[in-house]
Amino acid sequence: MTDSDDDQVGCLPLTGERTVPGIAQENYWYRRHEAVYCALAARCAGAVVLEAGCGEGYGADLLAAGARRVLALDCDPLVTAHVARRYPRVAVARANLVALPAATGAVDVVVSLQVIEHLWEQKRFLAECARVLRPGGALLLSTPNRITFSPGRDTPLNPFHVRELDPRELAALVAAAGFLDVELRGLHHGSRLRELDARHGGCLVDAQVAVAVSGREWPTALRDDVAAVRVEDFELRPDRLEASLDLVATAVRR
């Protein structure tokens, strides 16, 4: 761990679920999430954006580079204090995500990435997203693909997750909340990450999980490969949704 790693951990404790920048062993997950923020950033240009479940805050800050205003919400007081200190161009507040602290029709875009799988009341959450959006406003949502994240199971493997969704379930849930033009894309490994999959026993993710669960020191080759992952190493595509790592849904409030 480097000095910058120490500084980052000191600002916001690692939980095993929250992704943070600046830590070599976390870099794969950070870049995997950052890739989706980068892909969606253009939809937020010039807009009033509400991010429901902002985590460490790097994504809200990325969106704030082009948005008119970004309000980042999270239920964890450590998170909101951290975001307020680290990302001054982001407005931040502690909130219950099934009771969003925004007026009806007050925002242009709701962003919520890797959050809905943590919520018991998913329908109520999406209803709140629809409420705070203006007519024609955009919902931008991502979540792990249940088919690949917890294969063959209804109960998530990840203890932090309440309910994971497959592509059909996600599309149906968003449409049932009153959204139109629901479109799904899937996040996949690009060619360079597929090479790393082959180099590390067929699956780079499994190799990382095996080391984390065992408590062993990271092999140098694995650590170096993970630390070198880039946003450009991921592909966001509309095809092969069932085989995707994460699902990204976009929709419009009627």
Backbone hydrogen bonds, N-H to C=O, Kabsch-Sander energy under -0.5 kcal/mol:
donor,donor_aa,acceptor,acceptor_aa,energy
6,D,2,T,-2.1
7,D,3,D,-2.3
8,Q,4,S,-2.2
9,V,5,D,-2.7
10,G,6,D,-2.3
11,C,7,D,-1.4
12,L,8,Q,-1.9
26,E,23,I,-1.2
27,N,23,I,-0.7
27,N,24,A,-1.2
30,Y,26,E,-2.5
31,R,27,N,-2.8
32,R,28,Y,-2.3
33,H,29,W,-2.1
34,E,30,Y,-2.9
35,A,31,R,-2.4
36,V,32,R,-0.7
36,V,33,H,-0.6
37,Y,33,H,-1.7
38,C,34,E,-2.8
39,A,35,A,-1.8
40,L,36,V,-1.8
41,A,37,Y,-1.2
43,R,40,L,-1.3
44,C,41,A,-1.7
45,A,42,A,-1.0
46,G,66,G,-2.8
47,A,44,C,-2.0
49,V,47,A,-0.7
49,V,69,R,-3.2
50,L,109,V,-2.6
51,E,49,V,-0.5
51,E,71,L,-3.0
52,A,50,L,-0.7
52,A,111,V,-2.5
53,G,51,E,-0.9
53,G,73,L,-2.0
54,C,73,L,-1.9
56,E,19,T,-0.5
57,G,54,C,-1.5
61,D,57,G,-2.1
62,L,58,Y,-2.0
63,L,59,G,-2.4
64,A,60,A,-2.0
65,A,61,D,-0.7
65,A,62,L,-0.9
66,G,63,L,-1.6
67,A,63,L,-2.1
68,R,47,A,-1.6
69,R,47,A,-1.7
71,L,49,V,-2.9
72,A,70,V,-0.6
72,A,91,A,-3.5
73,L,51,E,-2.8
74,D,93,A,-1.5
80,T,76,D,-2.1
81,A,77,P,-2.1
82,H,78,L,-2.0
83,V,79,V,-2.9
84,A,80,T,-2.1
85,R,81,A,-1.6
86,R,82,H,-2.8
87,Y,83,V,-2.6
90,V,87,Y,-1.9
91,A,70,V,-2.3
93,A,72,A,-2.2
95,A,74,D,-1.6
97,L,95,A,-0.6
99,A,96,N,-2.0
102,A,100,L,-2.0
105,G,131,R,-2.1
106,A,103,A,-1.7
107,V,132,V,-2.5
108,D,48,V,-2.1
109,V,48,V,-1.9
110,V,138,A,-2.6
111,V,50,L,-2.7
111,V,109,V,-0.5
112,S,140,L,-2.5
114,Q,112,S,-0.5
114,Q,142,S,-1.5
115,V,142,S,-0.8
118,H,115,V,-2.7
119,L,116,I,-1.4
122,Q,120,W,-1.1
125,F,121,E,-2.2
126,L,122,Q,-2.2
127,A,123,K,-2.0
128,E,124,R,-1.9
129,C,125,F,-2.1
130,A,126,L,-2.3
131,R,127,A,-2.1
132,V,128,E,-2.2
133,L,129,C,-1.0
134,R,107,V,-2.3
136,G,253,R,-2.7
137,G,134,R,-2.7
138,A,108,D,-2.2
139,L,251,A,-2.7
140,L,110,V,-2.9
141,L,249,A,-2.9
142,S,112,S,-1.9
143,T,247,L,-1.9
145,N,245,L,-2.3
146,R,144,P,-0.7
146,R,165,L,-2.5
148,T,145,N,-1.0
149,F,145,N,-2.8
150,S,146,R,-2.0
153,R,150,S,-1.7
161,H,158,N,-1.7
162,V,117,E,-3.3
163,R,117,E,-1.4
165,L,144,P,-0.7
170,L,166,D,-2.6
171,A,167,P,-2.3
172,A,168,R,-2.3
173,L,169,E,-2.2
174,V,170,L,-2.3
175,A,171,A,-2.3
176,A,172,A,-2.4
177,A,173,L,-0.9
177,A,174,V,-0.7
178,G,175,A,-1.9
179,F,174,V,-1.3
180,L,252,V,-3.5
183,E,250,T,-2.8
185,R,248,V,-2.2
186,G,237,R,-3.9
187,L,246,D,-2.7
188,H,235,E,-3.2
190,G,233,D,-3.1
194,R,190,G,-2.2
195,E,191,S,-1.7
196,L,192,R,-1.6
197,D,193,L,-2.5
198,A,194,R,-2.0
199,R,195,E,-2.0
200,H,196,L,-1.7
201,G,198,A,-0.8
202,G,197,D,-2.5
203,C,200,H,-0.9
207,A,203,C,-1.9
208,Q,204,L,-1.8
209,V,205,V,-2.6
210,A,206,D,-2.5
211,V,207,A,-1.5
212,A,208,Q,-2.4
213,V,209,V,-2.8
214,S,210,A,-1.7
215,G,211,V,-1.5
216,R,211,V,-0.7
223,R,219,P,-2.7
224,D,220,T,-2.7
225,D,221,A,-2.1
226,V,222,L,-2.7
227,A,223,R,-2.6
228,A,224,D,-1.1
229,V,226,V,-1.5
233,D,230,R,-1.6
234,F,231,V,-1.8
235,E,188,H,-2.9
237,R,186,G,-2.8
237,R,235,E,-0.6
243,A,240,R,-1.0
244,S,241,L,-1.6
245,L,187,L,-3.3
246,D,187,L,-0.7
247,L,143,T,-3.3
248,V,185,R,-3.0
249,A,141,L,-3.3
250,T,183,E,-2.4
251,A,139,L,-1.8
252,V,180,L,-2.8
253,R,137,G,-3.0
254,R,178,G,-1.1
